Amino acid sequence: MALYAGIDCGTQGTKVVIVDGTSGTIVGEGSAPHEMISDSSGRREQLTEWWIEALLLAFRQAIDSASIDPAAIVALSVSGQQHGFVALDEQGDVLHAVKLWCDTSTQRENDVLLAGLGGIKGSLQKLGLMVAAGYTASKILWFKQQHPQLWARLKTVLLPHDYLNFWLTGERVAEFGDASGSGLFNIRQRCWDRDAVALIDDSGLLWNALPRLINAEESVGCLRPEVATLLGLQPNVRVASGGGDNMMAAIGTGNIRPGIVTMSLGTSGTLFAYADRPVVSHSEAIAGFCSSSNGWLPLICTMNVTSASTSVQRLLQQDVAGFNQALAATEPGAAGVMMLPFFNGERVPPLPAAKASLHNLDSDNFTGANLCRAVVESATYGLRYGLDLFQQQGISTSEIRLTGGGARSACWRQIVADVMNCPVVCLAEKETAALGAAIQAMWCDNLVAQPDLLASEELTRLCQRFVRLDEETRVMPDPQRQRQYADLYAGYLNLLQKEYPEVKL
């Protein structure tokens, strides 16, 4: 029995799944939390040793829960939070705490880089996406300016999952998917971009610090002997390339061919698709990343999904069951109540200073249940706006695979199907990024063992076998409600443009 491990190092914690390569079942799982350093400046940092401690703990939990001999694990892969900046010196020591994707303290540095690229239009033309403060590039410029003595020691720039690969194997490499979110990468040419790098440093130091790029199906190497001992594994365990968490979640939801959209109803909302060509929009809303399946992964993120519904829950002092009960008791359109759910500003459309607002209230429709319906509908309209942007780029949608806390609500799933006019289904395995990593580990291992296999066909076979849909959650759009929601969504867009005329529809 060959076993494979998938590791997902996220912002809040590390998760590990162990998958039986014969039966396709998950035989063990483990998790451990991460701390975070934060302050009012927008600083959000973690220490790499926290990731290692969490990995060891979660790995041990997964092995114990599976009651297996860890020597049966033959390969593993790492999924990691995107965009973080890990600075290594020549000896492999970490030079500074890791600035994370959610660190906003480098906005000024990002403004400088964006201006150097020629603004939003220039960034889209040169790199294929708009560099954002959350990306790695602004963190590197901040590091150079704030810590010149440490900068002089810089030998390698790694992203979070790359660093864990380095800790596991001693190899300093990157792969195309995660690298494409650095702000130093040309997504059309699938390579590091010299001009973007030169905006930070034109001495050659940074260029030489960028790691070698490997394909998604390639192996980074095998475990270092001391790491194998710590994990209880054989030293010949293969470490696959890994990738960013969204890229691994794409594999873990089977989103490796055109037509499938993965949509997350989490604190924020995320939707991404597979493309077999670069997706470069005139809108900065679409991040046209590379995938970790040798294609591209256009992605859109909205800021207000379950964070918005939770705000209404708190106001009404409801638990989740009470909220869902109220939601089910209402009709499409919430008796006329409309909401712009911008409790945290908004990213798509780009309205960082926007505020949440309620509209069309009267003495009859101003009820708690209608507030529940209005917040769910408006959050879903925000994701529909993103789906429309995809469609404008020729990205088709035949099925939406739904993840995140909101996906547990049967009523919300039906609203998504009706608003998007598309079938919706959830996944049997909720830890899709960790599962995607385990599948990638199998992919890499199989291609090494059988070099004649066609990489794309083998990944398709593995996803068909190991990605399992929860068919009990599948819903189809209701024709009558779909027509209602087409009109309601048009009304939402009219309200959005009335309140924020700068939004281009």
N, C-alpha and C positions, 0 to 999 in steps of 0.2 A: 504494500500500500504506500503510494507516494503522496506526501502531504505538501501543501504550499501555504505560506504565510503572507498575509497582506497587512501592512502597517499604515495607519493614517495618523500623521502628526498634525493635528489641527490647532486652532488658537486656544481652545478651552481644555484640550486634553489629547491623549494618544489612545487610539483603539487598535486592537489586533484581532484578526480573524484567521483561523486555520481551516483550510479547505481540503477535503479528500478528493484527490485528483481522479479517482475511479468512480465514486458515486456522485460526485458533485455537491455533496452536502457540506455545510459548515459544521465542523465537529468541535470547535472551541472558540471562545471569544474572551477578550479581556480589555480593560480600560483603566486609565489613570489620569488625574487632572493635572493641569499646568497652572502655575502662578503667572501673574503679569505685573510689570512695573508700569505705572501710569501716573500722570499728573495733569494739571489744568492746561498745560501748553499743547496738549494733544499727543504727548509722548506715550507710546505703547511699545514696550520692549519685553523680551524674555531672554533668559540665559540658556545657552545650548545644553548645559549640564542638566537643566530641568527636563529637557526633551529626552536625554539619555536615561535619566532616572525613571521617567514615565514609561519609556519604551521597555525597559527591563521589567518593570512591575507588570505592565499590561501583557507582555509576552509570557511571563511566568503564570499569570492568571489564565491566559488562553490555553497553555499547555496543561495546567492542572484541571481546567474545566473539561478538556477533551479526554483526559486520562490516557494519554498516548506516550509513546517513546519519542522524545523530540528528535532522535536520530533519524526518524522517518521523514522529517522535513528536508526537502531537496532543493528548494529555491524560495526566495522571498522578494518582495518589492515594497517600495515606500511611496506613499502618497503624502504630500506636505502642503501646508498653507502656502499660498502663492505670495510672491513679491518681497518677502523678507530679505534682509541683507546680512549675510554672514561674511565677516572679513577674517581671513587667515593669514598668518605670517609663514615664513619659509618652513618652520618646524611643524606647522599645522596647528598652532595655538590660535584660539579665537581672540581677536584684538579688542572687541567691544561687544556690549550687549546687543542683541539682534533687534533692530527696528523692524516692526511687523507691518503687514499690509494695512492695518487700521491706524497706524501712526500718522497723524495729520500735522505734526510739528514741522514738517519739511515743505509746507506749501510754498513758502517764499522761494526755496531752491527750485521747486518744480516750475514756478512761474518763470524763473530765469531760463531754465532748460527749454520750456515750451516756446518762449520768445526766440531763443536761439534756433529753434527748428522752423521758425516762421509762423508761429501761432498754431491754432487748431488745424487749419488747412494745410500748413506746411508739414505738421506732424503726420497727418493722414497720408500726404503724398510721399513723404520720405520713409516712414516706418510702417504705414498701413494701419496705424491706430493712434489715438491721442494719448500722449503720456499724461499720467495722473499722479497726484501727490502720493497715492498709495503704492505706486510702482517703485521698483528698486532704485532707479536712476537718481531720484532726488535724495535718497538716503545716502548714496555714495558721495554726491557733491557735498552734502552736510558733513559727512565724516571727514572728507578732505579739508574742508574749511575749519571745522571745529577741533580737529585732532591731527595737526600736521605731523607730529612726531610718530603717531601710530600709522598715519598714511604712508610715511616713508618705509615702513616695515611691511606694507601690504604685498602679499604674494599671490593670493587667490581670492576671487569673489565667488561666493556660492549662494544659492537659494536654500531655503530650509531643507527641502528633501535632498538636495545635492549634498548638504552637510551631513545628513544622516548616512547617505551612501558613503561619504568619505570616512565617517567614523566606523562604519561596518567593514569597509574594504581597504581603506587607505588611498583610494583613487580619487582624483580631482577632475570630475567630468560633469557635464550638464546634458539635458536632452531638450529637444526643440520645443515641446509644449510649454514647460515651465519657463524656459528661457524667453519665450515670446512675450511674457508678462513683465519683463525687466525694464522696458523702456530703452533698451540698448540693442534692439533686435529688429531686423527687417523681416516682416512676416511674409512678404512676397518671395524674397530670395532665400528665406530660411537660414539666416546667418547673422552673426554679430554685425552691427552697423558702425563703421569707423567714424562717420561724421557725428553720430550721437555720442560716441565715446569721447571724441575730441572736445565736445562742449564741456565736458567735465575735466578732462586731462589730455593734453596733446603731447605729453612727454614720452608716451609709450608704456608708462607704468601700468595704467589701467588696462590698456589693450592686452598687454602680456599677462594680466591677472585674470582675464576671462578664460574659463575652462574650455577644454575641447568638447565639441558637441557630438553626441552619439544618437543613433536612431532609437525609436521607441522599443523595438524588439531586441535590442542589443543588451548584452550583459555588461555591467560595470566591472565585475570581477567576483572573486570568492571571498568569504569571510576571513578577516584577520584571525590568526589562531587564538589570541587573547579574547576577542569578541565571541568566537565560537564557544569558548569555555564559559564565558559569562551567560550566554543564552542556552547552553546545554546542547548545542548543535554540532554537527560534523563540520570541519573546516572547509570541506569542498562544497558547502552550500552556495549556490549561485545567487547573486544579487542582480536583479533586473534593473533597467534604467530608472523605473519609477516615474513620477510626474507630479504636477500640481494637483490639488484636491479636486478641482473641477474636471480636469482631464481624466483623472482616475474614476471619478463618479460617472463620466461619460461611458467608460468601459463597463463599469459596474451596473449601469442601467441599459446596456446594450445599444448605446447611442453611437454606433460606429458606421452608420450608413445614412444617406439622405432620407428624409421623411419623418424621422423621429425627433421630437423635441423633449428634452428633460426640463421640467419646471419644478422649482423648489418653492414651497409655501413655508418659508422659515421666517425668522425675525425680519430679514429682508427677502426680496424675491429674486430668484435667478432663473433665467432660461437660456439654454444653449442647445446648439444643433451640431450635426456633422456636416462638413462641406468638403468636396474633393478639389476645391480650388480656393485661392485666397479670397476672403470676403472683406473688401475695403469699401466702406460706406462714405457718403458725403457727411454723414452724421457721426459726431463723436460718441453717440450713445452705444454703438456696437463696438465691442472690443474683439477684433478679428484674430484671436489667438490661434496658434497652431495646436493641433490635438496631440495626444500621446498614442495615436493609432496611425501616424504617418499621413494625416490629413490636416484639416483646419477646424477650429472650434469657435465660431462666432458666439459671443456671449453678451447678454444684457443683464444688468442688475438694477432693481428698483429698491427703494429704501424702506417702504412701509407696507408690510404684509401682516404677519402675526404680531409685530410690534404695534401696529395700529389696532388690530382687534383686541389685543391685551389691554390697551388704553381704555377701550369701551368696556371690557370686562371689569376692570378696576372701578370705573365710574359707577357701574351698575352693581358692583359687589357680587359678581357671578363667578362660579367655577366654570370649567370647560363644558361640563354636561349641561349646565344651565344656559350657557351661551348658545350651544348647539340646539337646545330645545327651543329657545326663542327664535333662532334663525329659521328653524323648520316650520314655525308657526306663521311665517310671513310669506308674502307673495313677491314675485319679481318687481323691482322698482320701489320697494319699501314705501308704498302709498305716496310716492312723490318725493320722499326725503332723499337728498343727494349729498354726498360728502366728497370733498377733496382731502384725501387722508394723509396730508403732508406733515405728520407729527415730527418728523426728523428731516425736514427739507425734502428734496427729491433729486435723484441722480438722472433718471430717465422719465420725463424730459428734464434737462438740466436746470433745476430750480432750487439751488442750495439754501436760499433764504425763505422759501415758501413756508406757509403755515397751514395747518389743517383748518377746515371750515365746513359748516353745515349750511344747506340751502333748501328752500321751499318748505320750511316748517310752518305748520299751522296747529291749531289746538286739537285737531283730530289725529294727525299723523305723527305728532311728537310723542312717541312711545319708546320704551326701552327696546322692544323687539325690532322696531323699525331702525333704530340705531345699529343694532346688530347686523341686520340685513344690509344697511347702507355702507357700513365699513367693509364688510366682506365683498360686496359688489364693487366698491370703488377700488379696493386693493386689486381685485381681479381685472378691472378695466385698465389699471396701470400696467399689468402684465400683457393684456391684449394690445395695448399701445406698442409694447416691445415686440410682440408677435407680428404686428403690422409692419414694423421696421424690417423684420426678417423677410417678410413676404416681398417687400419692395426690393430686396436684394436677390430675389429669385429662390429663396429658401422655402421649400414646401413643407407642409405639416400633415402627416397622415395619422399620427398618434402622439399624444402627450403622455409621458411617463412622469408621474407626480411623486415628489418626495417632500419631506419637511413636516413639521407639526400640523399645519393646516390641512394636510392631505388625509389626516385621520378622520376628518369630518365628512360624512357621507353627503351632507347637504352642500358643503363647500365644493366637493368634487363635482357634483352635478352642476353647480353654478359655473365652474370652470369649463365643463363640457359645453354648456349652453352658450356662454359668452364667446368661447373660442370656436364654436361650431366644429368640434373635433372630438373623437373618442379619447377617453382619459382612463388610465389604469395606474395603480401603485405597484411597487416592487415587493416581492416576498421578503427580501433582505433589506433592512433599513440602513445598514452601514455600507452604503454603495461605494464610497471611495475606497474603503478597506477591501471590499470584495473585488473592486476593479484592480487594485494592486495585486491581489492574489491571482486573478486571471492573467494579468500581465506577466507575473512570475512563471505561470504555466506556459504561456506563449513563448517566452524567452527560452525556457528549458527545453520545450519541444523542438524549437528551431535549432538549438545546439545539437540535440540528439539526432534530428532528422533534417539535415541542411537542405534537402531537396524540397521541403515543404514551401509552399507559397505563403509568405507572411500574412497577407490580407485574408486569404482563405482560411488559414489556421485560426486567426483571431475571430473571424466570423463563426467558425465551428465552435470555439470555446464559449463565446458569448451565447450562442444558441443553446448550449448545453448547461451553462452555469448561471446565467441570468434568468431568474424565475419571476414571472409576473404573478401578482395576486389577483387572479381572475374574479374573485368575489368582490373586488373593489371596482371592477370595470363599469363605466357608465358611458352611454351614448348621448349625444345631444338630443333633446326633445324638440321636435320641429316647431311646435307652437311657442315654447319658451325661447327657442333660438331666435325666432322672428321678433319677439318682444325685446330680447336683449340687443338685437341689432339696432332697434330704435333707441333703447335706453343708453347704449354705448355712444351713439351719435349725439345724444343729449349731453352726456358726460364730456365729450370732446368740445362741444359748443361752450359749456360752462368753463372748462379748462382754459379755452382761448379767451373767453370774456374776462376771466380773472387774471390771466397771465398772457397778454397779447403777444409777448415775445416768443411764445411757443409756436413752432411751425408744424402744421399738420399736413 
